[in-house]
């Protein structure tokens, strides 16, 4: 019996999840998702404070999303290009 690419991918994913759960990040390390949460909270407070217009807030949300995606790509060292 041979293992197809889908099954192999599932096995690799399960092993990677098991390894991540077992090793994990040390609790004293700053996690990138924490920083993203701080950015989202601060930016949201600022956007709400500076405008009462719904369309402006929506645009600010779009910019936040694009900025977070682009910024997370840059933090990987590849300039945001995948």
Residue, then its C-alpha position, 0 to 999 in steps of 0.5 A: x500500500x502506498x501513501x498518496x500526497x494528501x495522506x502524506x501531507x496529513x501525516x506531516x501536519x499532524x506530526x508538526x502540530x504534535x511537535x509544536x504542542x510538545x515544544x511550543x514557545x517559552x512563556x516569557x517570549x513575546x509572541x507575534x500574535x500578541x503584537x498584532x493584537x496590540x496594533x489592532x487594539x490601538x489602531x481601532x481606538x484611534x480610528x474610532x476616536x478620529x471619525x464618526x463616519x462609517x465609510x471612513x472607519x470601514x476604509x481604516x479597517x481595510x488599511x489595517x487588514x492590508x497593513x497586518x498582512x503586509x507587515x507579517x510578510x515583512x517580518x518573515x524577511x521576504x518583503x511580503x512576497x510569497 
